[in-house]
Amino acid sequence: MQHHSENVILVVLDGVRTQEMFGGLDKHLFTQIMNETQSKQKVEDLPVYKKYWAETAEERRQKIMPWLWGEFLKNHGCIVGDRNNGKYLNLFF
C-alpha cells in the first residue's frame, strides 16, 4: 500500500544561482570576482575560500547550505532543479 501525501509545500528561492545551490562554491566565478576586488593575494589563501571549498560538489554545497542539505533534505523533503543531473522542474501558469 502506497502512502499519498495530501499536502505539498513548494519553496522557491529567488536570487540563488542553481550552480551554487547544487554545486557549492564555483571556483572559476569566485576567482574572477576576487581578482577584480582583492589585492594580488592568491585566491586559495583567502579564508572564505578555505571555508567553502571542497573537492566534490556534494561537499561544497553542504558547506554553503548545511541545514538544507543536512537536516531538511535528508529527513523531510526533496529538491528538484539540478539541470546538470537531469532533475528538472518547469512550472507554467
Gaussian input, Z-matrix of N, CA and C with variables (Angstrom, degrees):
# hf/3-21g

backbone

0 1
 N
 C     1     B1
 C     2     B2     1     A1
 N     3     B3     2     A2     1     D1
 C     4     B4     3     A3     2     D2
 C     5     B5     4     A4     3     D3
 N     6     B6     5     A5     4     D4
 C     7     B7     6     A6     5     D5
 C     8     B8     7     A7     6     D6
 N     9     B9     8     A8     7     D7
 C    10    B10     9     A9     8     D8
 C    11    B11    10    A10     9     D9
 N    12    B12    11    A11    10    D10
 C    13    B13    12    A12    11    D11
 C    14    B14    13    A13    12    D12
 N    15    B15    14    A14    13    D13
 C    16    B16    15    A15    14    D14
 C    17    B17    16    A16    15    D15
 N    18    B18    17    A17    16    D16
 C    19    B19    18    A18    17    D17
 C    20    B20    19    A19    18    D18
 N    21    B21    20    A20    19    D19
 C    22    B22    21    A21    20    D20
 C    23    B23    22    A22    21    D21
 N    24    B24    23    A23    22    D22
 C    25    B25    24    A24    23    D23
 C    26    B26    25    A25    24    D24
 N    27    B27    26    A26    25    D25
 C    28    B28    27    A27    26    D26
 C    29    B29    28    A28    27    D27
 N    30    B30    29    A29    28    D28
 C    31    B31    30    A30    29    D29
 C    32    B32    31    A31    30    D30
 N    33    B33    32    A32    31    D31
 C    34    B34    33    A33    32    D32
 C    35    B35    34    A34    33    D33
 N    36    B36    35    A35    34    D34
 C    37    B37    36    A36    35    D35
 C    38    B38    37    A37    36    D36
 N    39    B39    38    A38    37    D37
 C    40    B40    39    A39    38    D38
 C    41    B41    40    A40    39    D39
 N    42    B42    41    A41    40    D40
 C    43    B43    42    A42    41    D41
 C    44    B44    43    A43    42    D42
 N    45    B45    44    A44    43    D43
 C    46    B46    45    A45    44    D44
 C    47    B47    46    A46    45    D45
 N    48    B48    47    A47    46    D46
 C    49    B49    48    A48    47    D47
 C    50    B50    49    A49    48    D48
 N    51    B51    50    A50    49    D49
 C    52    B52    51    A51    50    D50
 C    53    B53    52    A52    51    D51
 N    54    B54    53    A53    52    D52
 C    55    B55    54    A54    53    D53
 C    56    B56    55    A55    54    D54
 N    57    B57    56    A56    55    D55
 C    58    B58    57    A57    56    D56
 C    59    B59    58    A58    57    D57
 N    60    B60    59    A59    58    D58
 C    61    B61    60    A60    59    D59
 C    62    B62    61    A61    60    D60
 N    63    B63    62    A62    61    D61
 C    64    B64    63    A63    62    D62
 C    65    B65    64    A64    63    D63
 N    66    B66    65    A65    64    D64
 C    67    B67    66    A66    65    D65
 C    68    B68    67    A67    66    D66
 N    69    B69    68    A68    67    D67
 C    70    B70    69    A69    68    D68
 C    71    B71    70    A70    69    D69
 N    72    B72    71    A71    70    D70
 C    73    B73    72    A72    71    D71
 C    74    B74    73    A73    72    D72
 N    75    B75    74    A74    73    D73
 C    76    B76    75    A75    74    D74
 C    77    B77    76    A76    75    D75
 N    78    B78    77    A77    76    D76
 C    79    B79    78    A78    77    D77
 C    80    B80    79    A79    78    D78
 N    81    B81    80    A80    79    D79
 C    82    B82    81    A81    80    D80
 C    83    B83    82    A82    81    D81
 N    84    B84    83    A83    82    D82
 C    85    B85    84    A84    83    D83
 C    86    B86    85    A85    84    D84
 N    87    B87    86    A86    85    D85
 C    88    B88    87    A87    86    D86
 C    89    B89    88    A88    87    D87
 N    90    B90    89    A89    88    D88
 C    91    B91    90    A90    89    D89
 C    92    B92    91    A91    90    D90
 N    93    B93    92    A92    91    D91
 C    94    B94    93    A93    92    D92
 C    95    B95    94    A94    93    D93
 N    96    B96    95    A95    94    D94
 C    97    B97    96    A96    95    D95
 C    98    B98    97    A97    96    D96
 N    99    B99    98    A98    97    D97
 C   100   B100    99    A99    98    D98
 C   101   B101   100   A100    99    D99
 N   102   B102   101   A101   100   D100
 C   103   B103   102   A102   101   D101
 C   104   B104   103   A103   102   D102
 N   105   B105   104   A104   103   D103
 C   106   B106   105   A105   104   D104
 C   107   B107   106   A106   105   D105
 N   108   B108   107   A107   106   D106
 C   109   B109   108   A108   107   D107
 C   110   B110   109   A109   108   D108
 N   111   B111   110   A110   109   D109
 C   112   B112   111   A111   110   D110
 C   113   B113   112   A112   111   D111
 N   114   B114   113   A113   112   D112
 C   115   B115   114   A114   113   D113
 C   116   B116   115   A115   114   D114
 N   117   B117   116   A116   115   D115
 C   118   B118   117   A117   116   D116
 C   119   B119   118   A118   117   D117
 N   120   B120   119   A119   118   D118
 C   121   B121   120   A120   119   D119
 C   122   B122   121   A121   120   D120
 N   123   B123   122   A122   121   D121
 C   124   B124   123   A123   122   D122
 C   125   B125   124   A124   123   D123
 N   126   B126   125   A125   124   D124
 C   127   B127   126   A126   125   D125
 C   128   B128   127   A127   126   D126
 N   129   B129   128   A128   127   D127
 C   130   B130   129   A129   128   D128
 C   131   B131   130   A130   129   D129
 N   132   B132   131   A131   130   D130
 C   133   B133   132   A132   131   D131
 C   134   B134   133   A133   132   D132
 N   135   B135   134   A134   133   D133
 C   136   B136   135   A135   134   D134
 C   137   B137   136   A136   135   D135
 N   138   B138   137   A137   136   D136
 C   139   B139   138   A138   137   D137
 C   140   B140   139   A139   138   D138
 N   141   B141   140   A140   139   D139
 C   142   B142   141   A141   140   D140
 C   143   B143   142   A142   141   D141
 N   144   B144   143   A143   142   D142
 C   145   B145   144   A144   143   D143
 C   146   B146   145   A145   144   D144
 N   147   B147   146   A146   145   D145
 C   148   B148   147   A147   146   D146
 C   149   B149   148   A148   147   D147
 N   150   B150   149   A149   148   D148
 C   151   B151   150   A150   149   D149
 C   152   B152   151   A151   150   D150
 N   153   B153   152   A152   151   D151
 C   154   B154   153   A153   152   D152
 C   155   B155   154   A154   153   D153
 N   156   B156   155   A155   154   D154
 C   157   B157   156   A156   155   D155
 C   158   B158   157   A157   156   D156
 N   159   B159   158   A158   157   D157
 C   160   B160   159   A159   158   D158
 C   161   B161   160   A160   159   D159
 N   162   B162   161   A161   160   D160
 C   163   B163   162   A162   161   D161
 C   164   B164   163   A163   162   D162
 N   165   B165   164   A164   163   D163
 C   166   B166   165   A165   164   D164
 C   167   B167   166   A166   165   D165
 N   168   B168   167   A167   166   D166
 C   169   B169   168   A168   167   D167
 C   170   B170   169   A169   168   D168
 N   171   B171   170   A170   169   D169
 C   172   B172   171   A171   170   D170
 C   173   B173   172   A172   171   D171
 N   174   B174   173   A173   172   D172
 C   175   B175   174   A174   173   D173
 C   176   B176   175   A175   174   D174
 N   177   B177   176   A176   175   D175
 C   178   B178   177   A177   176   D176
 C   179   B179   178   A178   177   D177
 N   180   B180   179   A179   178   D178
 C   181   B181   180   A180   179   D179
 C   182   B182   181   A181   180   D180
 N   183   B183   182   A182   181   D181
 C   184   B184   183   A183   182   D182
 C   185   B185   184   A184   183   D183
 N   186   B186   185   A185   184   D184
 C   187   B187   186   A186   185   D185
 C   188   B188   187   A187   186   D186
 N   189   B189   188   A188   187   D187
 C   190   B190   189   A189   188   D188
 C   191   B191   190   A190   189   D189
 N   192   B192   191   A191   190   D190
 C   193   B193   192   A192   191   D191
 C   194   B194   193   A193   192   D192
 N   195   B195   194   A194   193   D193
 C   196   B196   195   A195   194   D194
 C   197   B197   196   A196   195   D195
 N   198   B198   197   A197   196   D196
 C   199   B199   198   A198   197   D197
 C   200   B200   199   A199   198   D198
 N   201   B201   200   A200   199   D199
 C   202   B202   201   A201   200   D200
 C   203   B203   202   A202   201   D201
 N   204   B204   203   A203   202   D202
 C   205   B205   204   A204   203   D203
 C   206   B206   205   A205   204   D204
 N   207   B207   206   A206   205   D205
 C   208   B208   207   A207   206   D206
 C   209   B209   208   A208   207   D207
 N   210   B210   209   A209   208   D208
 C   211   B211   210   A210   209   D209
 C   212   B212   211   A211   210   D210
 N   213   B213   212   A212   211   D211
 C   214   B214   213   A213   212   D212
 C   215   B215   214   A214   213   D213
 N   216   B216   215   A215   214   D214
 C   217   B217   216   A216   215   D215
 C   218   B218   217   A217   216   D216
 N   219   B219   218   A218   217   D217
 C   220   B220   219   A219   218   D218
 C   221   B221   220   A220   219   D219
 N   222   B222   221   A221   220   D220
 C   223   B223   222   A222   221   D221
 C   224   B224   223   A223   222   D222
 N   225   B225   224   A224   223   D223
 C   226   B226   225   A225   224   D224
 C   227   B227   226   A226   225   D225
 N   228   B228   227   A227   226   D226
 C   229   B229   228   A228   227   D227
 C   230   B230   229   A229   228   D228
 N   231   B231   230   A230   229   D229
 C   232   B232   231   A231   230   D230
 C   233   B233   232   A232   231   D231
 N   234   B234   233   A233   232   D232
 C   235   B235   234   A234   233   D233
 C   236   B236   235   A235   234   D234
 N   237   B237   236   A236   235   D235
 C   238   B238   237   A237   236   D236
 C   239   B239   238   A238   237   D237
 N   240   B240   239   A239   238   D238
 C   241   B241   240   A240   239   D239
 C   242   B242   241   A241   240   D240
 N   243   B243   242   A242   241   D241
 C   244   B244   243   A243   242   D242
 C   245   B245   244   A244   243   D243
 N   246   B246   245   A245   244   D244
 C   247   B247   246   A246   245   D245
 C   248   B248   247   A247   246   D246
 N   249   B249   248   A248   247   D247
 C   250   B250   249   A249   248   D248
 C   251   B251   250   A250   249   D249
 N   252   B252   251   A251   250   D250
 C   253   B253   252   A252   251   D251
 C   254   B254   253   A253   252   D252
 N   255   B255   254   A254   253   D253
 C   256   B256   255   A255   254   D254
 C   257   B257   256   A256   255   D255
 N   258   B258   257   A257   256   D256
 C   259   B259   258   A258   257   D257
 C   260   B260   259   A259   258   D258
 N   261   B261   260   A260   259   D259
 C   262   B262   261   A261   260   D260
 C   263   B263   262   A262   261   D261
 N   264   B264   263   A263   262   D262
 C   265   B265   264   A264   263   D263
 C   266   B266   265   A265   264   D264
 N   267   B267   266   A266   265   D265
 C   268   B268   267   A267   266   D266
 C   269   B269   268   A268   267   D267
 N   270   B270   269   A269   268   D268
 C   271   B271   270   A270   269   D269
 C   272   B272   271   A271   270   D270
 N   273   B273   272   A272   271   D271
 C   274   B274   273   A273   272   D272
 C   275   B275   274   A274   273   D273
 N   276   B276   275   A275   274   D274
 C   277   B277   276   A276   275   D275
 C   278   B278   277   A277   276   D276

   B1=1.4448
   B2=1.5302
   B3=1.3162
   B4=1.4562
   B5=1.5179
   B6=1.3115
   B7=1.4626
   B8=1.5294
   B9=1.2896
   B10=1.4537
   B11=1.5181
   B12=1.3153
   B13=1.4550
   B14=1.5155
   B15=1.3049
   B16=1.4496
   B17=1.5260
   B18=1.3240
   B19=1.4591
   B20=1.5212
   B21=1.2996
   B22=1.4518
   B23=1.5174
   B24=1.3055
   B25=1.4589
   B26=1.5206
   B27=1.3120
   B28=1.4527
   B29=1.5166
   B30=1.3176
   B31=1.4596
   B32=1.5197
   B33=1.3132
   B34=1.4593
   B35=1.5195
   B36=1.3185
   B37=1.4520
   B38=1.5195
   B39=1.3029
   B40=1.4660
   B41=1.5239
   B42=1.3014
   B43=1.4559
   B44=1.5153
   B45=1.3149
   B46=1.4579
   B47=1.5153
   B48=1.3192
   B49=1.4618
   B50=1.5260
   B51=1.3300
   B52=1.4640
   B53=1.5278
   B54=1.3176
   B55=1.4680
   B56=1.5282
   B57=1.3449
   B58=1.4562
   B59=1.5234
   B60=1.3144
   B61=1.4642
   B62=1.5247
   B63=1.3311
   B64=1.4556
   B65=1.5238
   B66=1.3296
   B67=1.4622
   B68=1.5094
   B69=1.3340
   B70=1.4522
   B71=1.5233
   B72=1.3011
   B73=1.4620
   B74=1.5266
   B75=1.3202
   B76=1.4630
   B77=1.5282
   B78=1.3194
   B79=1.4689
   B80=1.5244
   B81=1.3091
   B82=1.4683
   B83=1.5300
   B84=1.3202
   B85=1.4613
   B86=1.5241
   B87=1.3113
   B88=1.4661
   B89=1.5190
   B90=1.3206
   B91=1.4660
   B92=1.5203
   B93=1.3167
   B94=1.4636
   B95=1.5336
   B96=1.3146
   B97=1.4688
   B98=1.5278
   B99=1.3093
   B100=1.4619
   B101=1.5210
   B102=1.3251
   B103=1.4599
   B104=1.5196
   B105=1.3338
   B106=1.4585
   B107=1.5206
   B108=1.3340
   B109=1.4618
   B110=1.5221
   B111=1.2962
   B112=1.4661
   B113=1.5211
   B114=1.3119
   B115=1.4537
   B116=1.5288
   B117=1.2849
   B118=1.4569
   B119=1.5223
   B120=1.3238
   B121=1.4600
   B122=1.5190
   B123=1.3080
   B124=1.4528
   B125=1.5269
   B126=1.3323
   B127=1.4632
   B128=1.5236
   B129=1.3146
   B130=1.4626
   B131=1.5274
   B132=1.3445
   B133=1.4567
   B134=1.5270
   B135=1.3237
   B136=1.4577
   B137=1.5346
   B138=1.3348
   B139=1.4736
   B140=1.5278
   B141=1.3248
   B142=1.4710
   B143=1.5314
   B144=1.3061
   B145=1.4609
   B146=1.5276
   B147=1.3124
   B148=1.4610
   B149=1.5335
   B150=1.3290
   B151=1.4643
   B152=1.5249
   B153=1.3461
   B154=1.4611
   B155=1.5201
   B156=1.3119
   B157=1.4550
   B158=1.5251
   B159=1.3217
   B160=1.4690
   B161=1.5237
   B162=1.2833
   B163=1.4623
   B164=1.5236
   B165=1.3294
   B166=1.4656
   B167=1.5290
   B168=1.3226
   B169=1.4660
   B170=1.5268
   B171=1.3128
   B172=1.4628
   B173=1.5226
   B174=1.3202
   B175=1.4677
   B176=1.5285
   B177=1.3390
   B178=1.4762
   B179=1.5197
   B180=1.3250
   B181=1.4690
   B182=1.5195
   B183=1.3280
   B184=1.4592
   B185=1.5301
   B186=1.3267
   B187=1.4599
   B188=1.5242
   B189=1.3238
   B190=1.4651
   B191=1.5234
   B192=1.3200
   B193=1.4707
   B194=1.5263
   B195=1.3346
   B196=1.4684
   B197=1.5189
   B198=1.3139
   B199=1.4690
   B200=1.5238
   B201=1.3310
   B202=1.4615
   B203=1.5208
   B204=1.3393
   B205=1.4621
   B206=1.5221
   B207=1.3189
   B208=1.4566
   B209=1.5143
   B210=1.3013
   B211=1.4702
   B212=1.5250
   B213=1.3130
   B214=1.4615
   B215=1.5216
   B216=1.3123
   B217=1.4592
   B218=1.5258
   B219=1.3036
   B220=1.4697
   B221=1.5241
   B222=1.3277
   B223=1.4630
   B224=1.5203
   B225=1.3399
   B226=1.4529
   B227=1.5261
   B228=1.3107
   B229=1.4523
   B230=1.5090
   B231=1.3066
   B232=1.4589
   B233=1.5260
   B234=1.3043
   B235=1.4529
   B236=1.5198
   B237=1.3076
   B238=1.4592
   B239=1.5187
   B240=1.3103
   B241=1.4514
   B242=1.5174
   B243=1.3275
   B244=1.4552
   B245=1.5295
   B246=1.2946
   B247=1.4666
   B248=1.5275
   B249=1.3174
   B250=1.4635
   B251=1.5250
   B252=1.3334
   B253=1.4661
   B254=1.5235
   B255=1.3442
   B256=1.4500
   B257=1.5172
   B258=1.3184
   B259=1.4739
   B260=1.5126
   B261=1.3118
   B262=1.4491
   B263=1.5162
   B264=1.3108
   B265=1.4605
   B266=1.5066
   B267=1.3147
   B268=1.4646
   B269=1.5156
   B270=1.3193
   B271=1.4537
   B272=1.5192
   B273=1.3107
   B274=1.4469
   B275=1.5182
   B276=1.3166
   B277=1.4755
   B278=1.5026
   A1=109.72
   A2=116.57
   A3=121.26
   A4=111.18
   A5=115.18
   A6=121.04
   A7=108.16
   A8=117.43
   A9=122.46
   A10=109.37
   A11=116.48
   A12=120.83
   A13=110.06
   A14=115.87
   A15=120.92
   A16=111.40
   A17=116.59
   A18=120.82
   A19=110.51
   A20=114.97
   A21=121.83
   A22=107.18
   A23=116.64
   A24=121.87
   A25=106.83
   A26=116.14
   A27=122.04
   A28=108.54
   A29=116.73
   A30=122.57
   A31=107.03
   A32=115.98
   A33=121.55
   A34=107.95
   A35=117.19
   A36=121.53
   A37=109.10
   A38=115.85
   A39=121.31
   A40=108.28
   A41=116.53
   A42=120.39
   A43=114.32
   A44=117.53
   A45=121.39
   A46=107.71
   A47=115.95
   A48=119.58
   A49=109.47
   A50=115.98
   A51=118.97
   A52=111.28
   A53=116.86
   A54=119.77
   A55=110.87
   A56=117.32
   A57=119.99
   A58=111.53
   A59=116.42
   A60=120.64
   A61=110.79
   A62=116.49
   A63=120.48
   A64=114.06
   A65=117.42
   A66=119.57
   A67=115.44
   A68=116.82
   A69=119.15
   A70=111.93
   A71=114.95
   A72=121.48
   A73=111.24
   A74=116.11
   A75=122.63
   A76=107.16
   A77=116.04
   A78=121.11
   A79=112.13
   A80=117.44
   A81=120.68
   A82=110.64
   A83=117.39
   A84=121.27
   A85=110.78
   A86=117.46
   A87=121.46
   A88=110.84
   A89=116.97
   A90=121.45
   A91=110.62
   A92=116.93
   A93=121.35
   A94=110.91
   A95=117.16
   A96=121.32
   A97=110.58
   A98=117.68
   A99=120.78
   A100=111.53
   A101=117.85
   A102=120.34
   A103=111.74
   A104=116.66
   A105=120.37
   A106=112.60
   A107=117.92
   A108=120.55
   A109=114.56
   A110=119.51
   A111=122.50
   A112=111.58
   A113=113.38
   A114=119.04
   A115=107.79
   A116=116.51
   A117=120.00
   A118=112.59
   A119=116.87
   A120=120.92
   A121=109.99
   A122=116.17
   A123=121.71
   A124=109.56
   A125=117.33
   A126=122.22
   A127=111.06
   A128=117.72
   A129=122.10
   A130=112.47
   A131=117.88
   A132=121.68
   A133=113.06
   A134=118.16
   A135=121.50
   A136=110.47
   A137=117.71
   A138=120.59
   A139=113.41
   A140=117.68
   A141=119.74
   A142=110.66
   A143=117.38
   A144=120.73
   A145=110.04
   A146=116.24
   A147=120.69
   A148=111.29
   A149=116.33
   A150=120.71
   A151=112.16
   A152=117.67
   A153=120.49
   A154=115.22
   A155=119.67
   A156=120.11
   A157=110.97
   A158=115.79
   A159=124.13
   A160=106.82
   A161=116.94
   A162=121.46
   A163=113.84
   A164=117.91
   A165=119.31
   A166=111.08
   A167=115.19
   A168=121.20
   A169=110.86
   A170=117.28
   A171=121.13
   A172=111.18
   A173=116.53
   A174=120.37
   A175=111.29
   A176=116.98
   A177=120.68
   A178=111.83
   A179=117.92
   A180=119.26
   A181=110.80
   A182=118.22
   A183=122.17
   A184=110.45
   A185=117.19
   A186=120.85
   A187=112.01
   A188=117.61
   A189=120.80
   A190=111.64
   A191=117.49
   A192=121.96
   A193=109.79
   A194=117.22
   A195=119.67
   A196=114.54
   A197=118.74
   A198=119.63
   A199=110.89
   A200=116.93
   A201=120.64
   A202=110.91
   A203=116.96
   A204=120.94
   A205=112.62
   A206=117.48
   A207=120.20
   A208=111.76
   A209=116.07
   A210=121.88
   A211=113.21
   A212=117.46
   A213=120.17
   A214=113.57
   A215=117.86
   A216=119.88
   A217=113.37
   A218=117.71
   A219=119.59
   A220=111.74
   A221=116.45
   A222=119.16
   A223=116.16
   A224=118.14
   A225=117.96
   A226=116.34
   A227=119.81
   A228=117.10
   A229=113.53
   A230=114.08
   A231=121.33
   A232=107.63
   A233=115.68
   A234=120.53
   A235=108.67
   A236=116.14
   A237=122.07
   A238=108.16
   A239=115.82
   A240=120.52
   A241=113.93
   A242=117.55
   A243=121.27
   A244=108.67
   A245=115.49
   A246=121.07
   A247=112.57
   A248=118.05
   A249=120.25
   A250=112.12
   A251=116.50
   A252=120.58
   A253=112.24
   A254=117.69
   A255=121.56
   A256=115.84
   A257=118.20
   A258=121.62
   A259=109.48
   A260=115.70
   A261=123.50
   A262=111.86
   A263=114.77
   A264=121.69
   A265=106.74
   A266=116.03
   A267=121.79
   A268=107.89
   A269=116.19
   A270=121.79
   A271=108.90
   A272=116.45
   A273=121.65
   A274=108.27
   A275=115.78
   A276=120.75
   A277=109.85
   D1=127.57
   D2=179.66
   D3=-89.52
   D4=144.61
   D5=175.40
   D6=-91.21
   D7=130.46
   D8=179.04
   D9=-112.22
   D10=126.66
   D11=178.51
   D12=-74.11
   D13=141.78
   D14=177.63
   D15=-93.53
   D16=-18.71
   D17=-176.84
   D18=-128.82
   D19=145.79
   D20=173.71
   D21=-129.46
   D22=132.29
   D23=175.81
   D24=-112.38
   D25=121.82
   D26=179.31
   D27=-105.13
   D28=120.87
   D29=177.78
   D30=-109.26
   D31=126.72
   D32=-179.52
   D33=-119.74
   D34=130.56
   D35=177.97
   D36=-105.77
   D37=125.07
   D38=178.70
   D39=-100.44
   D40=134.88
   D41=177.67
   D42=88.69
   D43=7.24
   D44=178.02
   D45=-105.40
   D46=124.76
   D47=177.45
   D48=-74.62
   D49=132.67
   D50=179.88
   D51=-63.77
   D52=-26.55
   D53=178.91
   D54=-60.03
   D55=-43.04
   D56=177.89
   D57=-77.88
   D58=-36.50
   D59=-179.29
   D60=-56.93
   D61=-44.14
   D62=-176.30
   D63=-101.73
   D64=-18.97
   D65=-175.86
   D66=-119.88
   D67=-3.70
   D68=-179.59
   D69=74.57
   D70=-155.04
   D71=-177.35
   D72=-57.13
   D73=125.25
   D74=176.36
   D75=-88.96
   D76=103.71
   D77=-173.73
   D78=-59.58
   D79=-41.30
   D80=-178.82
   D81=-64.53
   D82=-48.51
   D83=179.99
   D84=-65.45
   D85=-43.24
   D86=178.72
   D87=-59.72
   D88=-45.17
   D89=179.27
   D90=-62.02
   D91=-43.59
   D92=179.89
   D93=-61.26
   D94=-46.76
   D95=-179.68
   D96=-65.55
   D97=-44.96
   D98=-178.58
   D99=-65.78
   D100=-36.00
   D101=178.04
   D102=-65.83
   D103=-29.23
   D104=178.88
   D105=-80.17
   D106=-24.58
   D107=-172.14
   D108=-115.11
   D109=-22.53
   D110=-175.81
   D111=-99.01
   D112=171.02
   D113=172.74
   D114=-71.31
   D115=-164.80
   D116=-176.57
   D117=-82.05
   D118=19.19
   D119=178.28
   D120=-65.54
   D121=140.49
   D122=179.64
   D123=-65.56
   D124=133.61
   D125=-177.17
   D126=-57.60
   D127=-40.92
   D128=-178.18
   D129=-63.40
   D130=-18.63
   D131=-179.91
   D132=-89.92
   D133=-9.39
   D134=-178.62
   D135=-72.04
   D136=138.24
   D137=-179.82
   D138=-58.01
   D139=-38.78
   D140=-178.60
   D141=-66.13
   D142=-35.74
   D143=176.85
   D144=-65.35
   D145=-46.30
   D146=-179.54
   D147=-62.30
   D148=-34.97
   D149=-178.24
   D150=-70.69
   D151=-38.75
   D152=-171.36
   D153=-109.37
   D154=-5.13
   D155=-179.85
   D156=-88.41
   D157=142.13
   D158=172.71
   D159=-151.85
   D160=164.96
   D161=-176.00
   D162=-70.18
   D163=-34.69
   D164=-176.57
   D165=-109.41
   D166=154.83
   D167=177.41
   D168=-60.67
   D169=-37.94
   D170=-179.81
   D171=-62.46
   D172=-43.36
   D173=178.62
   D174=-67.51
   D175=-41.34
   D176=-179.03
   D177=-65.62
   D178=-44.34
   D179=-178.84
   D180=-68.33
   D181=-32.27
   D182=175.96
   D183=-63.53
   D184=-36.70
   D185=179.20
   D186=-70.09
   D187=-36.44
   D188=-178.15
   D189=-77.89
   D190=-40.02
   D191=-177.72
   D192=-130.87
   D193=70.57
   D194=-173.69
   D195=-63.58
   D196=-39.93
   D197=-178.48
   D198=-68.02
   D199=-43.12
   D200=-179.66
   D201=-60.49
   D202=-53.36
   D203=-175.43
   D204=-79.33
   D205=-22.95
   D206=179.96
   D207=-88.17
   D208=-80.13
   D209=-174.38
   D210=-69.57
   D211=-57.98
   D212=-168.97
   D213=-62.98
   D214=-56.10
   D215=-174.96
   D216=-71.49
   D217=-28.35
   D218=178.05
   D219=-73.53
   D220=-30.43
   D221=-171.66
   D222=-117.69
   D223=-17.96
   D224=-169.02
   D225=-132.79
   D226=-13.87
   D227=-173.37
   D228=-161.65
   D229=-164.78
   D230=177.73
   D231=-141.24
   D232=168.07
   D233=-178.76
   D234=-136.11
   D235=141.37
   D236=176.29
   D237=-131.09
   D238=162.95
   D239=177.88
   D240=117.07
   D241=2.05
   D242=179.04
   D243=-84.54
   D244=86.32
   D245=-174.66
   D246=-63.32
   D247=-26.39
   D248=178.40
   D249=-67.90
   D250=-21.36
   D251=179.99
   D252=-115.59
   D253=17.53
   D254=174.64
   D255=76.10
   D256=18.97
   D257=-179.59
   D258=-104.12
   D259=77.19
   D260=-175.92
   D261=-84.38
   D262=152.42
   D263=168.62
   D264=-145.17
   D265=115.03
   D266=177.79
   D267=-118.05
   D268=126.68
   D269=178.46
   D270=-112.56
   D271=136.16
   D272=176.82
   D273=-125.77
   D274=134.96
   D275=178.84
   D276=-115.99

